[in-house]
Amino acid sequence: MQRQYRIAVIGHTGRGNYGHFIDRAWLQIPGCRVVAVADPDAEGRAQAVKRTRAERGFADYRQMLDTVRPDIVSIAPRWLDQHHDMILAT
């Protein structure tokens, strides 16, 4: 039986979004399931939850990481100024 990896995606609508829709790539990878997305923008978060079929959405990526404890985190905003803090939080 193949292991199921629990994926969390961090995006930021209006500030780099989801980097060319990298969040959707997980839907094509066997053994991976998006369990949560984080986006401070409520509308963008709702769209990402729907688009990825995630179980939950969070406004704060730190809260998502603490709550969900994913196997893999996809740091998706295109703008690099946000990546450092997100990487350290994982």
C-alpha angles and dihedrals in degrees: 000000000000118000117248113225116210110223128200120192126205116202137156118210110218092015103070095317112212101327103255090330095297085160090072093053090077090065089066098050115091115233094025127109125180106229100173145007129200124208126149090215108085096208093045090047092052091050092048092050090052094042094050096034088233119175094226144015128210132193091211121050092206091059090047092053093048093047103039102032093202126200093227131022121204110205099202112168110117094217110087096207089082100046100079096063092041092052092049091051092058 
